[in-house]
Amino acid sequence: MTGYDLLQFFDVSIAFIWHAPHTNIYPELRRMEGEGLLESEELPRGQRGVKRLYRLTDLGFEELHRHASRLTLPTRERDPYRLRAAYLEWSDPVAARAQLQAHVDHFEHWRDAWATELGHIRARDSSLLVKRLARTDAKDHDAIVAFRAFAYEGLVEHASMEINWAKRGLKLIDTLAAAGWAGPPSMRPDADAPAGA
Amino acid sequence: MTGYDLLQFFDVSIAFIWHAPHTNIYPELRRMEGEGLLESEELPRGQRGVKRLYRLTDLGFEELHRHASRLTLPTRERDPYRLRAAYLEWSDPVAARAQLQAHVDHFEHWRDAWATELGHIRARDSSLLVKRLARTDAKDHDAIVAFRAFAYEGLVEHASMEINWAKRGLKLIDTLAAAGWAGPPSMRPDADAPAGA
């Protein structure tokens, strides 16, 4: 593919799983070519222009296999949504509702997008997947499709979990507000204060 | 609290949600004091030593309220687990199983730890929460406990989702391996190759 082709696929497909700014693509292609993972050739583009077409080298395929096979342990938790939720009493009912509603809206949007793409993967008519299958032996198609579908099932399941959790949080805010919660807690400033403060 | 107190709580409680290296704590306290969010005083420690006790200033409380109330939109997706899963055919059955088993083990460990802490939060005997409630008016206790529990419920639900997903992946690997999947797909190198390559 050319860098331009990759940009298109990033917008409609790869970004479903890994968002990357457009400005990363061209420098990354040149870096990978410098490391021998890609090779490229110039082709005419229109009347006068040129475009650069990239493909993986044998070394690139080996690195892909090595990378996919390397055991990567999950990282220790850094969960921004739960961090905010754990201290939501420092907010107030209006701001807390807005936060959780934005959470619901975000994940409902993406759950629908991921579920739609999952349908295309299972039907084997997702654009990047079609291109991929055309270049691969038929005996490998089931594994390629099955792992892609498995990944998108995980995206959908994660989004559903986030939506259900945040909707429960919205109900919790209503309950707490009805019971009198109106904003940041009143600290008792003298309790346990530094001596002489 | 002193920096040392904070380290203890980071190890047993806060790190459940937000992992931070110990080396971050002391510089961060000094930075926050420089910005007027914290004030500190030196107290004797043992026979000759001193320790520095920190507390939030009024400005610090205001900033906490402002931060907790600011709408933060969820970020675009960058999901390392689903990224790996989507291209797991580039791995092989042994490496793919090891990856998903590590995923199951990690989240089973943390799901149990989070569920245990959730029990302590609901019982109101979690160590950091006890300290917090002692300094807060009783009328605010329900909201403080409810939001903390809500956050930990999210951690447990997320872990359960990850475990179920990865276990299904392990079964998928068995199915694909039984059907002949043994490693990276065979590319047909001439298909769609650059002209002259």
Chai-1 contact restraints between the chains, C-beta under 6 A:
chainA,res_idxA,chainB,res_idxB,connection_type,confidence,min_distance_angstrom,max_distance_angstrom,comment,restraint_id
A,I17,B,D79,contact,1.0,0.0,6.0,A-B,restraint_1
A,I17,B,R82,contact,1.0,0.0,6.0,A-B,restraint_2
A,I17,B,L83,contact,1.0,0.0,6.0,A-B,restraint_3
A,I17,B,A86,contact,1.0,0.0,6.0,A-B,restraint_4
A,W18,B,R78,contact,1.0,0.0,6.0,A-B,restraint_5
A,W18,B,L83,contact,1.0,0.0,6.0,A-B,restraint_6
A,H19,B,R76,contact,1.0,0.0,6.0,A-B,restraint_7
A,H19,B,E77,contact,1.0,0.0,6.0,A-B,restraint_8
A,H19,B,R78,contact,1.0,0.0,6.0,A-B,restraint_9
A,E41,B,P194,contact,1.0,0.0,6.0,A-B,restraint_10
A,L53,B,P194,contact,1.0,0.0,6.0,A-B,restraint_11
A,L64,B,W90,contact,1.0,0.0,6.0,A-B,restraint_12
A,H65,B,W90,contact,1.0,0.0,6.0,A-B,restraint_13
A,H65,B,P184,contact,1.0,0.0,6.0,A-B,restraint_14
A,A68,B,Y87,contact,1.0,0.0,6.0,A-B,restraint_15
A,A68,B,W90,contact,1.0,0.0,6.0,A-B,restraint_16
A,A68,B,S91,contact,1.0,0.0,6.0,A-B,restraint_17
A,S69,B,S91,contact,1.0,0.0,6.0,A-B,restraint_18
A,S69,B,A95,contact,1.0,0.0,6.0,A-B,restraint_19
A,L71,B,A98,contact,1.0,0.0,6.0,A-B,restraint_20
A,L73,B,A102,contact,1.0,0.0,6.0,A-B,restraint_21
A,P74,B,H106,contact,1.0,0.0,6.0,A-B,restraint_22
A,R76,B,H19,contact,1.0,0.0,6.0,A-B,restraint_23
A,E77,B,H19,contact,1.0,0.0,6.0,A-B,restraint_24
A,R78,B,W18,contact,1.0,0.0,6.0,A-B,restraint_25
A,R78,B,H19,contact,1.0,0.0,6.0,A-B,restraint_26
A,D79,B,I17,contact,1.0,0.0,6.0,A-B,restraint_27
A,R82,B,I17,contact,1.0,0.0,6.0,A-B,restraint_28
A,R82,B,A151,contact,1.0,0.0,6.0,A-B,restraint_29
A,R82,B,G154,contact,1.0,0.0,6.0,A-B,restraint_30
A,R82,B,L155,contact,1.0,0.0,6.0,A-B,restraint_31
A,L83,B,I17,contact,1.0,0.0,6.0,A-B,restraint_32
A,L83,B,W18,contact,1.0,0.0,6.0,A-B,restraint_33
A,A85,B,F150,contact,1.0,0.0,6.0,A-B,restraint_34
A,A85,B,A151,contact,1.0,0.0,6.0,A-B,restraint_35
A,A86,B,I17,contact,1.0,0.0,6.0,A-B,restraint_36
A,A86,B,R148,contact,1.0,0.0,6.0,A-B,restraint_37
A,A86,B,A151,contact,1.0,0.0,6.0,A-B,restraint_38
A,Y87,B,A68,contact,1.0,0.0,6.0,A-B,restraint_39
A,L88,B,F147,contact,1.0,0.0,6.0,A-B,restraint_40
A,E89,B,A143,contact,1.0,0.0,6.0,A-B,restraint_41
A,E89,B,I144,contact,1.0,0.0,6.0,A-B,restraint_42
A,E89,B,F147,contact,1.0,0.0,6.0,A-B,restraint_43
A,W90,B,L64,contact,1.0,0.0,6.0,A-B,restraint_44
A,W90,B,H65,contact,1.0,0.0,6.0,A-B,restraint_45
A,W90,B,A68,contact,1.0,0.0,6.0,A-B,restraint_46
A,S91,B,A68,contact,1.0,0.0,6.0,A-B,restraint_47
A,S91,B,S69,contact,1.0,0.0,6.0,A-B,restraint_48
A,A95,B,S69,contact,1.0,0.0,6.0,A-B,restraint_49
A,A98,B,L71,contact,1.0,0.0,6.0,A-B,restraint_50
A,A102,B,L73,contact,1.0,0.0,6.0,A-B,restraint_51
A,H106,B,P74,contact,1.0,0.0,6.0,A-B,restraint_52
A,R135,B,M187,contact,1.0,0.0,6.0,A-B,restraint_53
A,R135,B,R188,contact,1.0,0.0,6.0,A-B,restraint_54
A,R135,B,A191,contact,1.0,0.0,6.0,A-B,restraint_55
A,R135,B,D192,contact,1.0,0.0,6.0,A-B,restraint_56
A,T136,B,P185,contact,1.0,0.0,6.0,A-B,restraint_57
A,D137,B,S186,contact,1.0,0.0,6.0,A-B,restraint_58
A,D140,B,P185,contact,1.0,0.0,6.0,A-B,restraint_59
A,A143,B,E89,contact,1.0,0.0,6.0,A-B,restraint_60
A,A143,B,L176,contact,1.0,0.0,6.0,A-B,restraint_61
A,A143,B,W181,contact,1.0,0.0,6.0,A-B,restraint_62
A,I144,B,E89,contact,1.0,0.0,6.0,A-B,restraint_63
A,A146,B,L172,contact,1.0,0.0,6.0,A-B,restraint_64
A,F147,B,L88,contact,1.0,0.0,6.0,A-B,restraint_65
A,F147,B,E89,contact,1.0,0.0,6.0,A-B,restraint_66
A,R148,B,A86,contact,1.0,0.0,6.0,A-B,restraint_67
A,F150,B,A85,contact,1.0,0.0,6.0,A-B,restraint_68
A,F150,B,G169,contact,1.0,0.0,6.0,A-B,restraint_69
A,F150,B,L172,contact,1.0,0.0,6.0,A-B,restraint_70
A,A151,B,R82,contact,1.0,0.0,6.0,A-B,restraint_71
A,A151,B,A85,contact,1.0,0.0,6.0,A-B,restraint_72
A,A151,B,A86,contact,1.0,0.0,6.0,A-B,restraint_73
A,G154,B,R82,contact,1.0,0.0,6.0,A-B,restraint_74
A,G154,B,W165,contact,1.0,0.0,6.0,A-B,restraint_75
A,L155,B,R82,contact,1.0,0.0,6.0,A-B,restraint_76
A,E157,B,M161,contact,1.0,0.0,6.0,A-B,restraint_77
A,E157,B,W165,contact,1.0,0.0,6.0,A-B,restraint_78
A,M161,B,E157,contact,1.0,0.0,6.0,A-B,restraint_79
A,M161,B,M161,contact,1.0,0.0,6.0,A-B,restraint_80
A,W165,B,G154,contact,1.0,0.0,6.0,A-B,restraint_81
A,W165,B,E157,contact,1.0,0.0,6.0,A-B,restraint_82
A,G169,B,F150,contact,1.0,0.0,6.0,A-B,restraint_83
A,L172,B,A146,contact,1.0,0.0,6.0,A-B,restraint_84
A,L172,B,F150,contact,1.0,0.0,6.0,A-B,restraint_85
A,L176,B,A143,contact,1.0,0.0,6.0,A-B,restraint_86
A,W181,B,A143,contact,1.0,0.0,6.0,A-B,restraint_87
A,P184,B,H65,contact,1.0,0.0,6.0,A-B,restraint_88
A,P185,B,T136,contact,1.0,0.0,6.0,A-B,restraint_89
A,P185,B,D140,contact,1.0,0.0,6.0,A-B,restraint_90
A,S186,B,D137,contact,1.0,0.0,6.0,A-B,restraint_91
A,M187,B,R135,contact,1.0,0.0,6.0,A-B,restraint_92
A,R188,B,R135,contact,1.0,0.0,6.0,A-B,restraint_93
A,A191,B,R135,contact,1.0,0.0,6.0,A-B,restraint_94
A,D192,B,R135,contact,1.0,0.0,6.0,A-B,restraint_95
A,P194,B,E41,contact,1.0,0.0,6.0,A-B,restraint_96
A,P194,B,L53,contact,1.0,0.0,6.0,A-B,restraint_97
